[in-house]
Amino acid sequence: MRRILLTVAAVAAFVALGAAQDIPKNEYGLRVVDSYELYEALAERDPDKRLVDLADAAPDVEIDMRYATDNNFMGKAIYRSGKAYLRASAAAALAEANEALAEKGLGLKVLDAYRPYTATVEIWEHVQDARYAARPSSGSRHNRGCAVDVTLVVLATGEEAEMPSAFDDFSERAHQNYSGASAEAIENRRTLREAMKSVGFTPISSEWWHYDFRGWKKFELIDVPIETLEERGAD
């Protein structure tokens, strides 16, 4: 019954707006989905736009949402939930990459996934370097549910594989072409990159951990809190 009521409310929200192009613009002129009802309406219209819980869609992938803890460059939590969400097709692709890596004794650990637009604004205030953070004036592919930050874990030990830098190291050590790391770290970076690219994710040059999923442009920017998705059953 609750899902039926949600669907009715979502459809009403979509009808009221008319179409996706009628999503209200923010101060930067960006159309941002800022209510659960509108998000739900869009997902009802196109199931691929649904944000799915990776704990369900990719249960063998380890989740360590750093921005839900104080173990991040800001030293504080900016999410109120540690749940990781991605759009349905991106989540399926991530599970596929993880299965392929398992044959090599490796697995994926997700460090960030869907990120509400408000969190992007907060991160930009601390970083203000477009190589490592998205400008509020453009929004992030994380806000679209189509970007994921990942590293590798060694299945036999559960430990993270060595990489050229720590997560959110805003220096040249984080870059895909950095050659000053150990041979093992460089090989692990290559293994991660090949696994992610094989299922439709694209790396960016300045962060070895960040990958964008193909077709991200069709997905709207979202500013629905992660805890709201968790509480209201996004998937």
N, C-alpha and C positions, 0 to 999 in steps of 0.2 A: 504493500500500500504506500509506503514512504517513497519508493522509487516512482510510482505512478504520479504521486503528488508533485515530486520534483520535476518529472517530465512535463506535466501540465504547466508548472511555473516557468520552466525553461522555454517551452514553446511560446508562452505568452510574452516572455522577455524578447524572444527573437522576432515575433510578429510586431511588437511595439517598436523595435528598431528598424524593421523592414528588411534589412540585408546587412551583410558583413561590412560593406562600405559605410554604413551608418553608425558604426561603433564610434562613440565619442572620442574626440582628439584630446590629448593632454597639452601641457604648456609648450611642448616641442613640436606639436602638430602630429604626433604619433597616435595611431589608433590602438588603444590598449584595452583588452578585456579585463575589467576590474570588478566583475561580480561573478559569483559561482553560477547564478542563473543563466547569464549570457554564455559563459563557458559551456554549461550543460546543453544549452540550445544548439550551439555550434557542433558539439560532439554528437548530438542526436542526429543532426543533419549529415555529418560526415564522421563515421565511426573511427577513421584514422586520426581524427583530431582529439580523441579521448586520451587523457593522461592516465597511464596505467602504472600501478604500483610494481616496482621491479622485484619486490619480494615475492610477488605472484607470477609475474611475466618472465622473470629470469632468476628463479630461486637458488641457483647454484652460484650466482654472482655475489660476492661479498659487498656489503654496504657499509661505508664509513663517511657519512655526510659531515664533512669537517665544519661547515658553517652552522651546524646545529650544536656545535661544541665550542670550547674555547681553544681548541687545537687548530688554530688558523692564524694567518698573519695579522688579523685584527685583535686577536687575543680575547675574543668574546663571541658568544653565539648570536647569530643574526636570524636564524630560523628557530621556530618554536616546535618543530617536528623533525625527526631524523629520517623520515620516509623519503625514498627516492622515486621520482616519477619521470617518465618520458612518454612521448607520443607513442601510440600503439606500434607502428611499424618500426620505429627506432628501438623500442624495447625488444621486439622480436629479433632484430638484427644483432643487438648486443648479446642476447642469449646464444645466437648462432656463433658469434665470435668466441664466446666463452667455451662453447663445446669444442671448437677447433683447437683452442689453446690447451684444453685438458689433455689432448693427445700428446702434448709436449711436457706434461706435468706442471702446467701453469694455469692460472685463472685470473679473472678480472676482479679488481676492487674499485668500486665507484666512490669517488671523492666529492662529486657534485653532479647534479642532473638538472631537472627543472628548477629554475630560480625565479621567484617573483620579481617583477620589474622594480618594486620598491627597494629590494635588496641590491639590485644593480646600481641604483642611485647611491645607496649607502657605501657600497664598495668603491664606486668612482670617487667619492669624496675623500677616500683614504689613499687611492692609488694615483689617479689622474695621469695615467700613461696608457694610451690606446693600444700599446703592444700587449698589455697584460690585463686590461679591464675595458669593458664596453662603455662608451659614452652614453649618458642618459638621452642625448639627442638622437641616438640611433637605436638604442635598446640592444639586448644581447640575444644570441641564438639560444642561450639558456632560458631566456624568458619565453621563447617559443616552444620549449619542451623538446628541442631538437639538438641540444648539445650536451655532452657528457664529459666529465673529467675522470680519467681512469689511470690506474697503474696495474702492475702485475703482482701476483702473489705466487709463491712456490707452494704447490699443493702438499708436498710431503712434509713441509715444516709450518705452513701457514704464515710465513714471514713474507714481507714485501720484497720483491726482487730489487736488486740495486739499479738505480737510475742515475742519470747525470746530475740531477739536483733534487732537492726536496720539492714537494708540491708548493705552488705559489712562491717559488724563488724567482723574484723579478729581476733577473740578471741574464747575461748571455748563456749561463749554464743551463737555463731552461730551454734554449732554442734547439730546434730540430737539427741544425747543422753544427752544433757545438762539438768540437773534436777533442777537448781537453780532458774528458772523463776516461774512466778505465775501459778496457776493451769489453769487459762484461756488461758494464752499464750501457755502452753504445749498442751492443748486441741486443740487450733487453729492450731498449728504445726501438730498435728496428723491428724486433719481433712483435711488439705491441702495435706499431704503425702498420705492419703488413696485415695483421689480424683484423684491425679495425677497418682498413681500406677495403679488404676483401668482402666486407658485408655492407659497404655503402657509406662509411664514415670518412670524412676528410680531415687531415690534421691541419693545424695552423703553424706557421713558422716559428712563432715566439714562445710556444708552450708545448712541451712534449706530451703533456697529459690531456690536452684539450682536443676534442673531435666533434665536428659538425655532421649531422646526418643529411643525406641527400634530400632535396626537395624542401628544405627548411623554409623557403620563401612563401610557401602556401599556408604556413601556420601563423596564426596571430600572436602578437605579444600578449602575455597574460600577467596580471597582477593579483592573482588569487593566492592567499597565504597557503603554505603547504599544510598547516594544521587544519585548514578548512577542507582541503581535499581529503585529508585523512578522516575527519569527522563526518563528512557528508558522503563518503564512499565514491570517490571520483571514478572508480572503475567497477 
